[in-house]
Amino acid sequence: FEQKKAPVPSELIVSHLNLPTDFTDKILNHLTKSGIILKTLDPAVGFAPATLAENITLADIHDAVAEASFAKPSDQSAILTQLSAERRQKLSQYTIRTAIGN
């Protein structure tokens, strides 16, 4: 998208990632609600980053995808809570820009 290409239609995301349409739509909706991506309607429906790649951390994406989870643990043990916090801390150190290497 940063190269001035059109927003990506969900069908292309589904086929490229080989994911079920319903699941992909759910993830895209959560990424949109969280402000990570934007959904365009005109001239065609598609998705694009809401901000520059260096402003989106992997923790942001993790949180949005976790929110879309089909199964959420109702009660985590202290160790699982600690591990989850440590994982999120590590992910917050990286952005989309650093992950894709551009």
A tleap script that builds the chain and sets N, CA, C and O, in Angstrom:
source leaprc.protein.ff14SB
mol = sequence {
  NPHE GLU GLN LYS LYS ALA PRO VAL PRO SER
  GLU LEU ILE VAL SER HIE LEU ASN LEU PRO
  THR ASP PHE THR ASP LYS ILE LEU ASN HIE
  LEU THR LYS SER GLY ILE ILE LEU LYS THR
  LEU ASP PRO ALA VAL GLY PHE ALA PRO ALA
  THR LEU ALA GLU ASN ILE THR LEU ALA ASP
  ILE HIE ASP ALA VAL ALA GLU ALA SER PHE
  ALA LYS PRO SER ASP GLN SER ALA ILE LEU
  THR GLN LEU SER ALA GLU ARG ARG GLN LYS
  LEU SER GLN TYR THR ILE ARG THR ALA ILE
  GLY CASN
}
set mol.1.N position { 0.823 -1.193 0.000 }
set mol.1.CA position { 0.000 0.000 0.000 }
set mol.1.C position { 0.870 1.261 0.000 }
set mol.1.O position { 0.523 2.265 -0.622 }
set mol.2.N position { 1.988 1.197 0.695 }
set mol.2.CA position { 2.885 2.352 0.724 }
set mol.2.C position { 3.447 2.665 -0.658 }
set mol.2.O position { 3.934 3.769 -0.899 }
set mol.3.N position { 3.380 1.693 -1.563 }
set mol.3.CA position { 3.878 1.900 -2.911 }
set mol.3.C position { 2.768 2.401 -3.829 }
set mol.3.O position { 2.845 2.255 -5.049 }
set mol.4.N position { 1.727 2.996 -3.228 }
set mol.4.CA position { 0.605 3.605 -3.954 }
set mol.4.C position { -0.237 2.577 -4.704 }
set mol.4.O position { -0.868 2.905 -5.709 }
set mol.5.N position { -0.250 1.347 -4.224 }
set mol.5.CA position { -1.114 0.334 -4.813 }
set mol.5.C position { -2.482 0.434 -4.154 }
set mol.5.O position { -2.618 0.993 -3.066 }
set mol.6.N position { -3.480 -0.105 -4.813 }
set mol.6.CA position { -4.851 -0.054 -4.310 }
set mol.6.C position { -4.994 -0.881 -3.032 }
set mol.6.O position { -4.207 -1.796 -2.790 }
set mol.7.N position { -6.000 -0.556 -2.216 }
set mol.7.CA position { -6.284 -1.389 -1.041 }
set mol.7.C position { -6.519 -2.843 -1.464 }
set mol.7.O position { -6.965 -3.111 -2.580 }
set mol.8.N position { -6.218 -3.762 -0.569 }
set mol.8.CA position { -6.263 -5.189 -0.869 }
set mol.8.C position { -7.664 -5.736 -0.568 }
set mol.8.O position { -8.155 -5.578 0.550 }
set mol.9.N position { -8.313 -6.376 -1.549 }
set mol.9.CA position { -9.629 -6.966 -1.282 }
set mol.9.C position { -9.493 -8.199 -0.387 }
set mol.9.O position { -8.476 -8.891 -0.421 }
set mol.10.N position { -10.529 -8.463 0.412 }
set mol.10.CA position { -10.475 -9.602 1.337 }
set mol.10.C position { -10.308 -10.924 0.595 }
set mol.10.O position { -9.680 -11.846 1.115 }
set mol.11.N position { -10.858 -11.029 -0.607 }
set mol.11.CA position { -10.719 -12.264 -1.388 }
set mol.11.C position { -9.252 -12.577 -1.688 }
set mol.11.O position { -8.845 -13.739 -1.694 }
set mol.12.N position { -8.477 -11.547 -1.932 }
set mol.12.CA position { -7.052 -11.748 -2.195 }
set mol.12.C position { -6.332 -12.192 -0.922 }
set mol.12.O position { -5.449 -13.048 -0.970 }
set mol.13.N position { -6.709 -11.615 0.201 }
set mol.13.CA position { -6.115 -12.011 1.493 }
set mol.13.C position { -6.457 -13.470 1.787 }
set mol.13.O position { -5.587 -14.243 2.188 }
set mol.14.N position { -7.716 -13.845 1.589 }
set mol.14.CA position { -8.169 -15.225 1.819 }
set mol.14.C position { -7.367 -16.196 0.956 }
set mol.14.O position { -6.865 -17.204 1.453 }
set mol.15.N position { -7.247 -15.895 -0.327 }
set mol.15.CA position { -6.550 -16.823 -1.227 }
set mol.15.C position { -5.043 -16.857 -0.971 }
set mol.15.O position { -4.418 -17.914 -1.056 }
set mol.16.N position { -4.466 -15.703 -0.658 }
set mol.16.CA position { -3.013 -15.647 -0.417 }
set mol.16.C position { -2.623 -16.389 0.863 }
set mol.16.O position { -1.605 -17.079 0.901 }
set mol.17.N position { -3.443 -16.243 1.913 }
set mol.17.CA position { -3.129 -16.877 3.198 }
set mol.17.C position { -3.755 -18.260 3.349 }
set mol.17.O position { -3.481 -18.973 4.314 }
set mol.18.N position { -4.606 -18.636 2.375 }
set mol.18.CA position { -5.279 -19.938 2.401 }
set mol.18.C position { -6.055 -20.144 3.707 }
set mol.18.O position { -5.925 -21.171 4.373 }
set mol.19.N position { -6.866 -19.133 4.051 }
set mol.19.CA position { -7.670 -19.166 5.268 }
set mol.19.C position { -9.148 -19.197 4.905 }
set mol.19.O position { -9.529 -18.755 3.821 }
set mol.20.N position { -9.982 -19.712 5.797 }
set mol.20.CA position { -11.426 -19.664 5.550 }
set mol.20.C position { -11.926 -18.218 5.501 }
set mol.20.O position { -11.454 -17.359 6.244 }
set mol.21.N position { -12.873 -17.973 4.627 }
set mol.21.CA position { -13.408 -16.618 4.442 }
set mol.21.C position { -13.998 -16.055 5.725 }
set mol.21.O position { -13.709 -14.913 6.081 }
set mol.22.N position { -14.820 -16.832 6.430 }
set mol.22.CA position { -15.456 -16.333 7.651 }
set mol.22.C position { -14.424 -15.937 8.701 }
set mol.22.O position { -14.552 -14.897 9.347 }
set mol.23.N position { -13.406 -16.770 8.865 }
set mol.23.CA position { -12.362 -16.475 9.842 }
set mol.23.C position { -11.594 -15.219 9.446 }
set mol.23.O position { -11.335 -14.355 10.284 }
set mol.24.N position { -11.229 -15.117 8.168 }
set mol.24.CA position { -10.494 -13.950 7.687 }
set mol.24.C position { -11.311 -12.675 7.873 }
set mol.24.O position { -10.777 -11.650 8.295 }
set mol.25.N position { -12.599 -12.737 7.559 }
set mol.25.CA position { -13.462 -11.569 7.744 }
set mol.25.C position { -13.514 -11.142 9.211 }
set mol.25.O position { -13.506 -9.950 9.518 }
set mol.26.N position { -13.568 -12.114 10.103 }
set mol.26.CA position { -13.598 -11.803 11.535 }
set mol.26.C position { -12.303 -11.102 11.964 }
set mol.26.O position { -12.339 -10.105 12.685 }
set mol.27.N position { -11.178 -11.624 11.521 }
set mol.27.CA position { -9.879 -11.018 11.851 }
set mol.27.C position { -9.789 -9.606 11.255 }
set mol.27.O position { -9.374 -8.670 11.938 }
set mol.28.N position { -10.173 -9.455 9.996 }
set mol.28.CA position { -10.122 -8.136 9.354 }
set mol.28.C position { -11.020 -7.136 10.072 }
set mol.28.O position { -10.654 -5.970 10.224 }
set mol.29.N position { -12.176 -7.577 10.509 }
set mol.29.CA position { -13.073 -6.686 11.267 }
set mol.29.C position { -12.443 -6.244 12.576 }
set mol.29.O position { -12.551 -5.076 12.948 }
set mol.30.N position { -11.786 -7.158 13.283 }
set mol.30.CA position { -11.126 -6.788 14.537 }
set mol.30.C position { -9.927 -5.872 14.291 }
set mol.30.O position { -9.684 -4.949 15.068 }
set mol.31.N position { -9.187 -6.120 13.228 }
set mol.31.CA position { -8.067 -5.238 12.899 }
set mol.31.C position { -8.570 -3.844 12.529 }
set mol.31.O position { -7.915 -2.844 12.824 }
set mol.32.N position { -9.736 -3.780 11.883 }
set mol.32.CA position { -10.337 -2.491 11.536 }
set mol.32.C position { -10.829 -1.775 12.793 }
set mol.32.O position { -10.561 -0.588 12.980 }
set mol.33.N position { -11.544 -2.492 13.647 }
set mol.33.CA position { -12.057 -1.884 14.887 }
set mol.33.C position { -10.929 -1.394 15.793 }
set mol.33.O position { -11.082 -0.404 16.508 }
set mol.34.N position { -9.802 -2.091 15.756 }
set mol.34.CA position { -8.674 -1.698 16.607 }
set mol.34.C position { -7.859 -0.553 16.009 }
set mol.34.O position { -6.943 -0.040 16.651 }
set mol.35.N position { -8.190 -0.155 14.784 }
set mol.35.CA position { -7.492 0.971 14.158 }
set mol.35.C position { -6.197 0.612 13.464 }
set mol.35.O position { -5.425 1.500 13.102 }
set mol.36.N position { -5.942 -0.664 13.270 }
set mol.36.CA position { -4.706 -1.085 12.611 }
set mol.36.C position { -4.830 -0.977 11.100 }
set mol.36.O position { -3.886 -0.578 10.418 }
set mol.37.N position { -6.000 -1.337 10.581 }
set mol.37.CA position { -6.249 -1.214 9.155 }
set mol.37.C position { -7.522 -0.405 8.928 }
set mol.37.O position { -8.330 -0.212 9.838 }
set mol.38.N position { -7.677 0.057 7.703 }
set mol.38.CA position { -8.873 0.774 7.284 }
set mol.38.C position { -9.589 -0.057 6.228 }
set mol.38.O position { -8.957 -0.740 5.423 }
set mol.39.N position { -10.897 0.010 6.243 }
set mol.39.CA position { -11.693 -0.642 5.201 }
set mol.39.C position { -12.159 0.441 4.243 }
set mol.39.O position { -12.817 1.401 4.644 }
set mol.40.N position { -11.813 0.275 2.976 }
set mol.40.CA position { -12.235 1.228 1.960 }
set mol.40.C position { -13.516 0.736 1.299 }
set mol.40.O position { -13.756 -0.468 1.212 }
set mol.41.N position { -14.320 1.657 0.841 }
set mol.41.CA position { -15.567 1.301 0.175 }
set mol.41.C position { -15.627 1.807 -1.262 }
set mol.41.O position { -16.374 1.275 -2.083 }
set mol.42.N position { -14.838 2.834 -1.560 }
set mol.42.CA position { -14.919 3.437 -2.870 }
set mol.42.C position { -13.526 3.623 -3.435 }
set mol.42.O position { -12.699 4.193 -2.724 }
set mol.43.N position { -13.196 3.217 -4.590 }
set mol.43.CA position { -14.072 2.696 -5.617 }
set mol.43.C position { -14.400 1.214 -5.440 }
set mol.43.O position { -15.322 0.703 -6.076 }
set mol.44.N position { -13.654 0.524 -4.583 }
set mol.44.CA position { -13.924 -0.889 -4.333 }
set mol.44.C position { -13.624 -1.187 -2.866 }
set mol.44.O position { -12.851 -0.480 -2.221 }
set mol.45.N position { -14.247 -2.242 -2.353 }
set mol.45.CA position { -13.995 -2.649 -0.970 }
set mol.45.C position { -12.608 -3.268 -0.883 }
set mol.45.O position { -12.235 -4.112 -1.697 }
set mol.46.N position { -11.856 -2.835 0.115 }
set mol.46.CA position { -10.524 -3.366 0.325 }
set mol.46.C position { -9.985 -2.909 1.667 }
set mol.46.O position { -10.656 -2.184 2.401 }
set mol.47.N position { -8.780 -3.331 1.982 }
set mol.47.CA position { -8.169 -3.007 3.270 }
set mol.47.C position { -6.780 -2.432 3.046 }
set mol.47.O position { -6.054 -2.825 2.132 }
set mol.48.N position { -6.437 -1.486 3.915 }
set mol.48.CA position { -5.141 -0.818 3.846 }
set mol.48.C position { -4.696 -0.482 5.263 }
set mol.48.O position { -5.535 -0.346 6.153 }
set mol.49.N position { -3.391 -0.345 5.490 }
set mol.49.CA position { -2.922 0.056 6.819 }
set mol.49.C position { -3.498 1.412 7.213 }
set mol.49.O position { -3.642 2.300 6.372 }
set mol.50.N position { -3.824 1.565 8.485 }
set mol.50.CA position { -4.377 2.824 8.981 }
set mol.50.C position { -3.287 3.862 9.228 }
set mol.50.O position { -3.571 5.055 9.335 }
set mol.51.N position { -2.063 3.412 9.315 }
set mol.51.CA position { -0.942 4.303 9.597 }
set mol.51.C position { 0.317 3.710 8.971 }
set mol.51.O position { 0.258 2.660 8.331 }
set mol.52.N position { 1.423 4.359 9.148 }
set mol.52.CA position { 2.692 3.862 8.622 }
set mol.52.C position { 3.106 2.577 9.332 }
set mol.52.O position { 2.781 2.368 10.500 }
set mol.53.N position { 3.820 1.730 8.619 }
set mol.53.CA position { 4.237 0.437 9.152 }
set mol.53.C position { 5.073 0.567 10.428 }
set mol.53.O position { 5.029 -0.314 11.287 }
set mol.54.N position { 5.820 1.640 10.555 }
set mol.54.CA position { 6.645 1.806 11.760 }
set mol.54.C position { 5.830 2.210 12.989 }
set mol.54.O position { 6.358 2.246 14.101 }
set mol.55.N position { 4.564 2.510 12.794 }
set mol.55.CA position { 3.702 2.879 13.924 }
set mol.55.C position { 2.829 1.731 14.419 }
set mol.55.O position { 2.082 1.897 15.384 }
set mol.56.N position { 2.910 0.586 13.784 }
set mol.56.CA position { 2.098 -0.572 14.173 }
set mol.56.C position { 3.024 -1.638 14.742 }
set mol.56.O position { 3.896 -2.153 14.042 }
set mol.57.N position { 2.827 -1.964 16.017 }
set mol.57.CA position { 3.671 -2.997 16.623 }
set mol.57.C position { 3.038 -4.368 16.441 }
set mol.57.O position { 1.833 -4.492 16.222 }
set mol.58.N position { 3.866 -5.382 16.535 }
set mol.58.CA position { 3.350 -6.749 16.474 }
set mol.58.C position { 2.438 -7.027 17.668 }
set mol.58.O position { 1.533 -7.857 17.573 }
set mol.59.N position { 2.663 -6.349 18.779 }
set mol.59.CA position { 1.776 -6.484 19.937 }
set mol.59.C position { 0.388 -5.941 19.618 }
set mol.59.O position { -0.611 -6.502 20.070 }
set mol.60.N position { 0.309 -4.860 18.849 }
set mol.60.CA position { -0.986 -4.318 18.434 }
set mol.60.C position { -1.772 -5.354 17.635 }
set mol.60.O position { -2.967 -5.552 17.855 }
set mol.61.N position { -1.089 -6.002 16.715 }
set mol.61.CA position { -1.735 -7.020 15.884 }
set mol.61.C position { -2.115 -8.232 16.733 }
set mol.61.O position { -3.217 -8.767 16.604 }
set mol.62.N position { -1.215 -8.654 17.585 }
set mol.62.CA position { -1.495 -9.782 18.477 }
set mol.62.C position { -2.753 -9.527 19.303 }
set mol.62.O position { -3.610 -10.402 19.419 }
set mol.63.N position { -2.861 -8.345 19.867 }
set mol.63.CA position { -4.014 -8.007 20.707 }
set mol.63.C position { -5.315 -8.040 19.902 }
set mol.63.O position { -6.330 -8.550 20.377 }
set mol.64.N position { -5.281 -7.496 18.689 }
set mol.64.CA position { -6.482 -7.473 17.853 }
set mol.64.C position { -6.897 -8.879 17.439 }
set mol.64.O position { -8.084 -9.206 17.440 }
set mol.65.N position { -5.923 -9.708 17.088 }
set mol.65.CA position { -6.225 -11.085 16.698 }
set mol.65.C position { -6.703 -11.886 17.902 }
set mol.65.O position { -7.627 -12.691 17.782 }
set mol.66.N position { -6.089 -11.676 19.053 }
set mol.66.CA position { -6.520 -12.373 20.273 }
set mol.66.C position { -7.953 -12.005 20.626 }
set mol.66.O position { -8.715 -12.848 21.099 }
set mol.67.N position { -8.317 -10.765 20.400 }
set mol.67.CA position { -9.684 -10.308 20.672 }
set mol.67.C position { -10.692 -11.021 19.776 }
set mol.67.O position { -11.854 -11.187 20.147 }
set mol.68.N position { -10.246 -11.438 18.604 }
set mol.68.CA position { -11.117 -12.133 17.655 }
set mol.68.C position { -11.163 -13.638 17.907 }
set mol.68.O position { -11.856 -14.362 17.192 }
set mol.69.N position { -10.451 -14.103 18.889 }
set mol.69.CA position { -10.342 -15.536 19.164 }
set mol.69.C position { -11.711 -16.171 19.356 }
set mol.69.O position { -12.609 -15.593 19.969 }
set mol.70.N position { -11.842 -17.375 18.815 }
set mol.70.CA position { -13.083 -18.122 18.968 }
set mol.70.C position { -13.226 -18.676 20.385 }
set mol.70.O position { -14.340 -18.829 20.887 }
set mol.71.N position { -12.124 -18.969 21.012 }
set mol.71.CA position { -12.143 -19.523 22.370 }
set mol.71.C position { -11.253 -18.674 23.254 }
set mol.71.O position { -10.054 -18.552 23.007 }
set mol.72.N position { -11.838 -18.094 24.275 }
set mol.72.CA position { -11.072 -17.266 25.204 }
set mol.72.C position { -11.015 -17.971 26.552 }
set mol.72.O position { -12.036 -18.434 27.061 }
set mol.73.N position { -9.823 -18.052 27.126 }
set mol.73.CA position { -9.730 -18.682 28.439 }
set mol.73.C position { -10.464 -17.839 29.479 }
set mol.73.O position { -10.288 -16.623 29.555 }
set mol.74.N position { -11.278 -18.504 30.265 }
set mol.74.CA position { -12.037 -17.760 31.273 }
set mol.74.C position { -11.217 -17.518 32.537 }
set mol.74.O position { -11.441 -16.544 33.256 }
set mol.75.N position { -10.280 -18.400 32.796 }
set mol.75.CA position { -9.482 -18.257 34.004 }
set mol.75.C position { -8.079 -18.779 33.729 }
set mol.75.O position { -7.875 -19.983 33.577 }
set mol.76.N position { -7.120 -17.870 33.665 }
set mol.76.CA position { -5.748 -18.270 33.420 }
set mol.76.C position { -4.994 -18.381 34.733 }
set mol.76.O position { -5.237 -17.634 35.680 }
set mol.77.N position { -4.076 -19.333 34.761 }
set mol.77.CA position { -3.218 -19.454 35.931 }
set mol.77.C position { -2.237 -18.281 35.937 }
set mol.77.O position { -2.058 -17.599 34.928 }
set mol.78.N position { -1.621 -18.067 37.065 }
set mol.78.CA position { -0.658 -16.963 37.204 }
set mol.78.C position { 0.496 -17.116 36.222 }
set mol.78.O position { 0.963 -16.126 35.660 }
set mol.79.N position { 0.959 -18.343 36.011 }
set mol.79.CA position { 2.092 -18.559 35.106 }
set mol.79.C position { 1.703 -18.251 33.663 }
set mol.79.O position { 2.502 -17.679 32.922 }
set mol.80.N position { 0.487 -18.620 33.252 }
set mol.80.CA position { 0.040 -18.306 31.895 }
set mol.80.C position { -0.131 -16.807 31.706 }
set mol.80.O position { 0.187 -16.272 30.644 }
set mol.81.N position { -0.626 -16.137 32.718 }
set mol.81.CA position { -0.764 -14.682 32.654 }
set mol.81.C position { 0.605 -14.027 32.524 }
set mol.81.O position { 0.774 -13.087 31.747 }
set mol.82.N position { 1.580 -14.517 33.278 }
set mol.82.CA position { 2.939 -13.981 33.209 }
set mol.82.C position { 3.554 -14.233 31.834 }
set mol.82.O position { 4.162 -13.335 31.253 }
set mol.83.N position { 3.398 -15.449 31.313 }
set mol.83.CA position { 3.949 -15.767 29.993 }
set mol.83.C position { 3.308 -14.903 28.904 }
set mol.83.O position { 3.987 -14.453 27.981 }
set mol.84.N position { 2.019 -14.681 29.018 }
set mol.84.CA position { 1.323 -13.848 28.052 }
set mol.84.C position { 1.844 -12.414 28.100 }
set mol.84.O position { 2.049 -11.799 27.053 }
set mol.85.N position { 2.058 -11.884 29.278 }
set mol.85.CA position { 2.588 -10.527 29.430 }
set mol.85.C position { 4.005 -10.429 28.865 }
set mol.85.O position { 4.352 -9.433 28.230 }
set mol.86.N position { 4.814 -11.448 29.091 }
set mol.86.CA position { 6.183 -11.453 28.568 }
set mol.86.C position { 6.181 -11.509 27.044 }
set mol.86.O position { 6.977 -10.830 26.395 }
set mol.87.N position { 5.290 -12.316 26.472 }
set mol.87.CA position { 5.191 -12.418 25.014 }
set mol.87.C position { 4.762 -11.067 24.430 }
set mol.87.O position { 5.326 -10.610 23.435 }
set mol.88.N position { 3.766 -10.434 25.050 }
set mol.88.CA position { 3.294 -9.145 24.561 }
set mol.88.C position { 4.405 -8.094 24.645 }
set mol.88.O position { 4.557 -7.280 23.735 }
set mol.89.N position { 5.177 -8.109 25.729 }
set mol.89.CA position { 6.292 -7.171 25.888 }
set mol.89.C position { 7.310 -7.359 24.761 }
set mol.89.O position { 7.801 -6.382 24.195 }
set mol.90.N position { 7.619 -8.598 24.443 }
set mol.90.CA position { 8.581 -8.872 23.368 }
set mol.90.C position { 8.037 -8.396 22.016 }
set mol.90.O position { 8.763 -7.787 21.232 }
set mol.91.N position { 6.749 -8.678 21.747 }
set mol.91.CA position { 6.140 -8.266 20.486 }
set mol.91.C position { 6.073 -6.747 20.345 }
set mol.91.O position { 6.129 -6.221 19.233 }
set mol.92.N position { 5.956 -6.052 21.457 }
set mol.92.CA position { 5.856 -4.588 21.396 }
set mol.92.C position { 7.166 -3.934 20.958 }
set mol.92.O position { 7.189 -2.747 20.633 }
set mol.93.N position { 8.238 -4.692 20.949 }
set mol.93.CA position { 9.538 -4.160 20.539 }
set mol.93.C position { 9.704 -4.117 19.019 }
set mol.93.O position { 10.645 -3.509 18.509 }
set mol.94.N position { 8.785 -4.764 18.300 }
set mol.94.CA position { 8.907 -4.860 16.844 }
set mol.94.C position { 7.698 -4.235 16.166 }
set mol.94.O position { 6.568 -4.342 16.644 }
set mol.95.N position { 7.960 -3.583 15.047 }
set mol.95.CA position { 6.894 -3.001 14.250 }
set mol.95.C position { 6.749 -3.792 12.954 }
set mol.95.O position { 7.560 -4.664 12.642 }
set mol.96.N position { 5.696 -3.464 12.211 }
set mol.96.CA position { 5.531 -4.075 10.901 }
set mol.96.C position { 6.758 -3.797 10.030 }
set mol.96.O position { 7.236 -4.676 9.312 }
set mol.97.N position { 7.253 -2.579 10.106 }
set mol.97.CA position { 8.436 -2.198 9.316 }
set mol.97.C position { 9.626 -3.107 9.637 }
set mol.97.O position { 10.288 -3.595 8.721 }
set mol.98.N position { 9.907 -3.340 10.919 }
set mol.98.CA position { 11.050 -4.192 11.260 }
set mol.98.C position { 10.780 -5.653 10.907 }
set mol.98.O position { 11.710 -6.392 10.583 }
set mol.99.N position { 9.532 -6.070 10.965 }
set mol.99.CA position { 9.199 -7.465 10.659 }
set mol.99.C position { 9.359 -7.776 9.163 }
set mol.99.O position { 9.786 -8.870 8.793 }
set mol.100.N position { 9.014 -6.806 8.311 }
set mol.100.CA position { 9.127 -7.062 6.878 }
set mol.100.C position { 10.479 -6.623 6.316 }
set mol.100.O position { 10.812 -6.925 5.170 }
set mol.101.N position { 11.241 -5.919 7.121 }
set mol.101.CA position { 12.611 -5.578 6.734 }
set mol.101.C position { 12.747 -4.477 5.712 }
set mol.101.O position { 13.768 -4.404 5.028 }
set mol.102.N position { 11.756 -3.620 5.582 }
set mol.102.CA position { 11.876 -2.495 4.617 }
set mol.102.C position { 12.255 -1.231 5.348 }
set mol.102.O position { 12.405 -0.179 4.727 }
savepdb mol mol.pdb
quit
